[in-house]
Amino acid sequence: MPKGMLVIISAPSGTGKSTLCRRLLQRRKDLRCSVSCTTRSPRPGERHGKHYFFLTREDFKRKIQRGEFLEWAVVHDEYYGTPRHFIDQQIKEGHDTLLAIDVQGAAAIRRKIPDAVLIFLVPPSMESLKERLAARRDSSESVAKRLANSRGELTAAKNYDYLVVNDDLERAVDQVEAILTAERLRTSRQELRELAPHAA
């Protein structure tokens, strides 16, 4: 059985990454979603174990010491990490797995899993990004910090395999689906042994 494919989606805060991932999971029932851990507080409507595992800083640091994260980083003054066991198990069982993480985490995982598919989602403009962040009712200080960080994150886009502009959600989801289909058809992901006897 071919192993599963790890798909990483990164984006500046406020670009619509979570919404796009939800829509993608609705469309592709075969796609698994990895739930990250974080020390930040839940936003309205977020549930522990579904959107994130919300941990105290002490619990998070204990998990770091035990080597339970595939990667972890501090983003916007909060800890974020990817549980190692779930990813390893899903890939081994042949399931494609979706992971929405920041650029630091994506770079760390690319070093450990070179054939991971990295997709960078960008807003149509910095002005639209500012409007989206303001609409989330975060503090003006938080919006300013996230905008400043987003400029640095955008420079990391060149390290990704694909760039998708989220100016229209359905079109962006279509494009990500096309990427997944193309990646699944790569010869390096196929079980060519079964075809070999017929190749002559």
C-alpha positions as CSV (number, residue, x, y, z in Angstrom):
1,M,0.0,0.0,0.0
2,P,1.4,3.4,-0.9
3,K,2.1,5.7,2.0
4,G,0.1,8.8,2.6
5,M,1.0,12.3,1.6
6,L,1.5,15.1,4.0
7,V,0.1,18.4,2.8
8,I,1.1,21.6,4.5
9,I,-0.8,24.9,4.1
10,S,0.7,28.1,5.5
11,A,-0.5,31.7,5.2
12,P,-0.2,35.1,7.0
13,S,-2.7,35.4,9.8
14,G,-6.1,36.5,8.5
15,T,-5.6,35.1,5.0
16,G,-8.4,32.6,5.4
17,K,-6.3,29.4,5.9
18,S,-8.7,27.8,8.4
19,T,-11.7,28.5,6.3
20,L,-10.0,27.0,3.2
21,C,-8.9,23.9,5.1
22,R,-12.5,23.4,6.4
23,R,-13.9,23.6,2.9
24,L,-11.2,21.3,1.6
25,L,-12.0,18.7,4.2
26,Q,-15.7,18.9,3.4
27,R,-15.0,18.2,-0.2
28,R,-12.4,15.4,0.2
29,K,-13.7,12.9,2.8
30,D,-10.5,10.8,2.3
31,L,-8.3,13.7,3.6
32,R,-7.3,13.6,7.3
33,C,-6.6,16.7,9.4
34,S,-3.9,17.0,11.9
35,V,-4.8,19.0,15.0
36,S,-2.0,21.2,16.4
37,C,-1.3,22.1,20.0
38,T,-1.1,25.7,21.2
39,T,-0.8,27.8,24.3
40,R,-3.0,30.6,23.0
41,S,-6.5,31.1,24.3
42,P,-9.4,29.7,22.2
43,R,-11.2,32.1,20.0
44,P,-15.1,32.2,20.0
45,G,-16.4,28.9,18.6
46,E,-13.1,27.0,18.8
47,R,-13.2,23.7,20.6
48,H,-10.4,21.7,22.4
49,G,-9.4,18.7,20.3
50,K,-11.2,19.9,17.2
51,H,-9.6,23.2,16.2
52,Y,-6.5,22.9,18.5
53,F,-5.4,21.1,21.6
54,F,-5.2,24.1,24.0
55,L,-2.4,23.6,26.5
56,T,-0.8,25.5,29.4
57,R,2.8,26.5,28.8
58,E,3.9,24.0,31.4
59,D,2.1,21.1,29.6
60,F,3.5,22.2,26.3
61,K,7.1,22.4,27.6
62,R,6.7,18.9,29.1
63,K,5.7,17.6,25.6
64,I,8.7,19.3,24.1
65,Q,11.0,17.5,26.6
66,R,9.4,14.1,25.8
67,G,9.9,14.6,22.1
68,E,6.2,14.5,21.3
69,F,6.2,17.1,18.6
70,L,7.2,16.7,15.0
71,E,8.0,20.5,15.1
72,W,7.2,23.3,17.4
73,A,7.7,27.1,17.4
74,V,6.8,30.3,19.1
75,V,4.5,32.5,17.0
76,H,3.0,35.8,18.1
77,D,4.4,35.1,21.6
78,E,2.5,31.7,21.8
79,Y,3.7,28.1,21.5
80,Y,2.4,26.0,18.6
81,G,3.4,22.4,17.9
82,T,2.5,19.4,15.6
83,P,1.9,16.1,17.4
84,R,4.3,13.5,15.9
85,H,2.4,10.3,16.5
86,F,-0.8,11.2,14.6
87,I,1.1,12.3,11.4
88,D,3.4,9.2,11.4
89,Q,0.4,6.9,11.9
90,Q,-1.8,8.5,9.1
91,I,1.1,8.5,6.6
92,K,2.0,4.9,7.4
93,E,-1.7,3.8,6.9
94,G,-1.8,5.5,3.5
95,H,-3.9,8.5,4.4
96,D,-3.3,11.9,3.0
97,T,-3.0,14.4,5.9
98,L,-3.6,18.1,5.9
99,L,-1.6,20.3,8.3
100,A,-2.1,24.1,8.6
101,I,1.0,25.6,10.2
102,D,3.3,28.7,10.1
103,V,6.4,29.1,8.0
104,Q,8.8,28.1,10.8
105,G,7.0,24.8,11.3
106,A,6.7,24.1,7.6
107,A,10.5,24.5,7.2
108,A,11.2,22.2,10.1
109,I,8.9,19.5,8.7
110,R,10.3,19.8,5.2
111,R,13.7,18.9,6.7
112,K,12.2,15.8,8.3
113,I,9.7,14.8,5.5
114,P,11.2,16.0,2.2
115,D,8.3,14.8,0.1
116,A,5.7,16.9,2.0
117,V,3.7,19.1,-0.3
118,L,4.0,22.8,0.8
119,I,1.3,25.3,-0.3
120,F,1.4,29.0,0.5
121,L,-1.9,30.9,0.7
122,V,-1.7,34.6,0.1
123,P,-4.2,37.5,0.3
124,P,-5.0,39.5,-2.8
125,S,-3.4,42.5,-1.2
126,M,-1.9,43.8,2.1
127,E,-4.9,46.2,2.4
128,S,-7.4,43.3,2.2
129,L,-5.3,41.5,4.9
130,K,-5.5,44.5,7.2
131,E,-9.3,44.6,6.7
132,R,-9.7,40.9,7.5
133,L,-7.6,41.2,10.7
134,A,-9.5,44.3,11.8
135,A,-12.8,42.4,11.3
136,R,-11.7,39.7,13.7
137,R,-11.9,42.3,16.5
138,D,-8.4,41.6,17.8
139,S,-6.8,44.5,19.6
140,S,-5.1,47.2,17.4
141,E,-1.8,46.1,18.9
142,S,-2.4,42.5,17.9
143,V,-3.4,43.6,14.3
144,A,-0.2,45.6,14.0
145,K,1.9,42.8,15.2
146,R,0.3,40.3,12.9
147,L,0.6,42.6,9.9
148,A,4.3,43.1,10.7
149,N,4.8,39.4,11.0
150,S,3.0,38.7,7.7
151,R,5.5,40.7,5.7
152,G,8.2,38.4,7.0
153,E,6.1,35.3,6.3
154,L,5.5,36.4,2.7
155,T,9.2,36.4,2.0
156,A,9.2,32.6,2.9
157,A,6.7,31.9,0.0
158,K,9.6,31.2,-2.4
159,N,10.4,28.1,-0.3
160,Y,7.0,26.5,-1.0
161,D,6.0,24.3,-3.9
162,Y,2.9,26.2,-4.8
163,L,1.4,29.6,-4.3
164,V,-2.4,30.1,-4.2
165,V,-4.1,33.6,-4.0
166,N,-7.2,33.5,-1.8
167,D,-9.2,36.3,-3.6
168,D,-12.1,33.9,-4.1
169,L,-12.6,31.0,-1.7
170,E,-14.1,28.4,-4.1
171,R,-11.5,29.1,-6.7
172,A,-8.7,28.8,-4.1
173,V,-10.1,25.5,-2.9
174,D,-10.4,24.3,-6.6
175,Q,-6.7,25.1,-7.1
176,V,-5.6,23.3,-3.9
177,E,-7.6,20.3,-5.0
178,A,-5.9,20.3,-8.4
179,I,-2.5,20.4,-6.6
180,L,-3.4,17.4,-4.5
181,T,-4.6,15.4,-7.5
182,A,-1.4,16.2,-9.5
183,E,0.8,15.3,-6.5
184,R,-1.0,12.0,-6.0
185,L,-0.3,11.2,-9.7
186,R,3.5,11.7,-9.4
187,T,5.4,8.6,-10.5
188,S,7.4,8.8,-7.3
189,R,4.1,8.2,-5.4
190,Q,2.9,5.3,-7.5
191,E,3.3,1.6,-6.9
192,L,5.1,0.9,-10.3
193,R,6.1,-2.6,-9.3
194,E,2.6,-3.8,-10.3
195,L,2.9,-2.3,-13.8
196,A,6.4,-3.6,-14.5
197,P,5.5,-7.0,-16.0
198,H,3.3,-5.2,-18.6
199,A,5.9,-2.6,-19.5
200,A,7.8,-4.7,-22.1
